[in-house]
Amino acid sequence: MSPATSAVFDALGDPTRRAMVARIARGPVTVSQLAEPLGITRTAIGQHLQVLERAGLAVSEKRGRTRFCRVHPEGLALIEAWARHIRREWEMRLDRLGVVLDELGGEEN
């Protein structure tokens, strides 16, 4: 697993950050809008947001006095690529197992 992919999984290991990503995936929001349903301070949201930004999962920008956050799709693409890779490996293993089982079934006849 690449360091970038590890950083994404580390960032998503926290339930608050997973909830934040789920929310910003629906569209840009302010830090206050992120904090409200989670019941944590804007300062705590800011700390979590820094982790998400370092992992490449979120982007934030300040407009006037308000900070807006949005999802960074490239970070999510790392998870998708990792899952595809793991799925391919398991599909190959299951295909090989199917061949072995077919061969064993043929020996019984």
C-alpha positions as CSV (number, residue, x, y, z in Angstrom):
1,M,0.0,0.0,0.0
2,S,1.4,3.4,-1.0
3,P,2.0,6.0,1.7
4,A,-0.7,8.2,0.1
5,T,-3.2,5.4,0.4
6,S,-2.2,4.7,4.0
7,A,-2.7,8.3,4.8
8,V,-6.2,8.2,3.4
9,F,-7.1,5.1,5.5
10,D,-5.5,6.6,8.6
11,A,-7.6,9.8,8.1
12,L,-10.7,7.8,7.6
13,G,-10.0,5.7,10.7
14,D,-11.7,8.3,12.8
15,P,-15.6,8.3,12.8
16,T,-15.8,12.1,13.0
17,R,-13.6,12.5,9.9
18,R,-15.7,9.8,8.0
19,A,-18.8,11.8,8.9
20,M,-17.1,15.0,7.6
21,V,-16.2,13.3,4.3
22,A,-19.7,12.0,3.9
23,R,-21.1,15.5,4.4
24,I,-18.7,17.3,2.1
25,A,-19.2,14.7,-0.6
26,R,-22.7,16.0,-0.9
27,G,-21.4,19.5,-1.7
28,P,-19.3,22.4,-0.2
29,V,-20.1,23.5,3.3
30,T,-18.8,25.9,5.9
31,V,-16.8,24.8,8.9
32,S,-19.8,25.9,11.1
33,Q,-22.1,23.7,9.0
34,L,-19.8,20.7,9.5
35,A,-19.5,21.3,13.3
36,E,-23.2,21.7,14.0
37,P,-24.5,18.1,13.5
38,L,-21.3,16.6,15.0
39,G,-21.6,18.5,18.2
40,I,-18.0,19.6,18.3
41,T,-16.3,23.0,18.2
42,R,-15.1,24.7,15.0
43,T,-11.6,24.4,16.4
44,A,-11.9,20.6,16.5
45,I,-13.4,20.6,13.0
46,G,-10.4,22.6,11.9
47,Q,-8.0,20.1,13.3
48,H,-9.9,17.2,11.7
49,L,-10.0,19.1,8.4
50,Q,-6.2,19.5,8.4
51,V,-5.9,15.7,8.7
52,L,-8.3,15.3,5.8
53,E,-6.5,17.9,3.7
54,R,-3.1,16.3,4.3
55,A,-4.5,12.9,3.2
56,G,-5.9,14.5,0.0
57,L,-9.5,13.9,0.9
58,A,-10.7,17.5,1.4
59,V,-9.9,21.0,0.3
60,S,-10.8,24.2,2.1
61,E,-10.7,27.8,1.2
62,K,-11.4,31.0,3.0
63,R,-13.8,33.5,1.5
64,G,-14.0,36.6,3.6
65,R,-14.4,35.4,7.2
66,T,-15.9,32.0,6.2
67,R,-14.0,28.8,5.5
68,F,-15.6,26.5,2.9
69,C,-14.8,22.8,2.7
70,R,-15.3,20.4,-0.2
71,V,-14.3,16.9,-1.0
72,H,-11.1,16.3,-3.0
73,P,-12.1,13.4,-5.4
74,E,-8.5,12.3,-6.0
75,G,-8.2,11.1,-2.4
76,L,-11.4,9.0,-2.8
77,A,-9.9,7.6,-6.1
78,L,-7.0,6.1,-4.1
79,I,-9.5,4.1,-2.0
80,E,-11.3,2.9,-5.1
81,A,-8.1,1.8,-6.8
82,W,-7.0,-0.1,-3.6
83,A,-10.3,-1.9,-3.4
84,R,-10.2,-2.8,-7.1
85,H,-6.7,-4.2,-6.7
86,I,-7.8,-6.3,-3.6
87,R,-10.9,-7.5,-5.4
88,R,-8.9,-8.6,-8.5
89,E,-6.6,-10.6,-6.3
90,W,-9.5,-12.4,-4.6
91,E,-11.3,-13.0,-7.8
92,M,-8.1,-14.7,-9.2
93,R,-7.8,-16.8,-6.1
94,L,-11.4,-17.9,-6.3
95,D,-11.1,-18.7,-10.0
96,R,-8.1,-20.9,-9.2
97,L,-10.0,-22.6,-6.3
98,G,-12.9,-23.2,-8.8
99,V,-10.5,-24.9,-11.2
100,V,-9.1,-27.2,-8.4
101,L,-12.6,-28.0,-7.2
102,D,-13.7,-28.9,-10.8
103,E,-10.6,-31.1,-11.2
104,L,-11.4,-32.9,-7.9
105,G,-15.0,-33.3,-8.9
106,G,-13.9,-34.9,-12.1
107,E,-11.8,-37.4,-10.3
108,E,-14.8,-38.8,-8.4
109,N,-16.6,-39.8,-11.6
